């Protein structure tokens, strides 16, 4: 179960690196605006906020990636703790997204399902 959890965590981290790219580096591009449903004016007005938010996503991905590496290297419980911290925070952020705006449920599901499944798999492994 741990292997499945680590694979899911890796996928979640990769997704959050992509979200970082869109929010922090490509926020005003037409393709990114289409994903987030923003106009050119809205994107320009929120550029600074998106830049900051993108880095939150990157940091969650880094924490998760370091956790995966430590777990694979058999470095005690620190790796699993970091995987759970990173993916748990990703899943929690998805919940906050949908609670803040129900029309974002689809985005929250895309952003939060894989990390939630990673958390479940790692916890099952720890319990076993």
C-alpha positions in Angstrom: 0.0 0.0 0.0 2.9 2.3 0.7 4.1 2.1 -3.0 0.6 3.1 -4.2 0.6 6.0 -1.7 4.0 7.2 -2.9 3.0 7.0 -6.5 -0.2 8.9 -5.8 1.8 11.5 -3.8 4.2 11.8 -6.7 1.4 12.5 -9.1 -0.1 15.0 -6.7 3.3 16.8 -6.4 3.6 16.9 -10.2 0.1 18.4 -10.5 1.0 21.0 -7.9 4.2 21.9 -9.8 2.0 22.4 -12.9 -0.4 24.6 -10.9 2.6 26.6 -9.7 3.7 27.1 -13.3 0.2 28.3 -14.3 -0.3 30.6 -11.3 3.2 32.0 -10.9 4.7 32.0 -14.4 1.8 31.8 -16.9 -1.1 33.5 -15.2 -1.9 36.1 -17.9 -1.5 33.7 -20.8 -4.7 33.0 -22.7 -4.4 29.2 -22.1 -4.1 29.7 -18.3 -6.9 32.3 -18.2 -9.1 29.7 -20.0 -8.3 27.1 -17.3 -9.2 29.5 -14.5 -12.0 31.3 -16.3 -10.5 34.8 -16.0 -10.4 37.7 -18.4 -7.2 39.5 -19.3 -8.2 42.3 -17.0 -8.9 40.0 -14.1 -5.7 38.1 -14.6 -3.7 41.3 -14.6 -5.5 42.6 -11.5 -4.8 39.3 -9.6 -1.4 38.6 -11.0 0.4 39.3 -7.7 -1.9 37.2 -5.7 -1.7 34.3 -8.2 2.1 34.5 -8.1 2.2 34.1 -4.4 -0.4 31.3 -4.4 1.6 29.4 -7.0 4.5 29.3 -4.7 2.4 27.7 -2.0 1.6 25.0 -4.5 5.3 24.6 -5.3 6.3 24.3 -1.6 3.7 21.6 -1.0 5.1 19.7 -4.0 8.6 20.1 -2.6 7.6 18.9 0.8 5.9 15.9 -0.7 8.8 15.1 -3.0 11.3 15.3 -0.2 9.0 13.0 1.8 8.9 10.5 -1.1 12.7 10.6 -1.4 13.2 10.0 2.4 10.7 7.2 2.4 12.4 5.5 -0.6 15.8 5.9 1.2 14.3 4.3 4.3 15.1 7.3 6.4 12.7 6.5 9.3 9.3 8.0 9.8 10.3 11.5 8.6 9.6 10.6 5.0 6.1 9.4 5.6 5.4 12.4 7.9 6.5 14.8 5.1 4.4 12.9 2.5 1.4 13.2 4.8 2.0 16.8 5.5 2.3 17.7 1.9 -0.6 15.7 0.5 -2.7 16.4 3.6 -2.3 20.1 3.0 -3.1 19.7 -0.7 -6.3 17.8 0.2 -7.2 20.4 2.9 -6.6 23.3 0.4 -9.0 21.6 -2.0 -11.7 21.5 0.7 -11.1 25.2 1.5 -11.4 25.9 -2.2 -14.9 24.4 -2.5 -16.1 25.8 0.8 -15.1 29.2 -0.3 -16.9 28.9 -3.6 -19.1 25.9 -4.5 -18.7 26.6 -8.2 -15.1 25.5 -7.8 -16.1 21.9 -6.8 -14.7 20.5 -10.1 -11.3 22.3 -9.6 -11.2 21.2 -6.0 -11.9 17.6 -7.0 -9.1 17.7 -9.6 -6.7 19.3 -7.1 -7.6 17.3 -4.1 -8.6 13.7 -5.0 -5.2 12.3 -5.8 -3.6 13.8 -2.6 -6.5 12.5 -0.5 -6.0 9.0 -2.0 -2.3 9.3 -1.2 -3.1 10.1 2.4 -5.4 7.2 2.7 -2.9 4.7 1.2 0.0 5.9 3.5 -2.2 5.8 6.6 -3.4 2.3 5.7 0.2 1.3 5.4 1.1 2.8 8.7 -1.9 1.1 10.4 -0.9 -2.3 8.9 
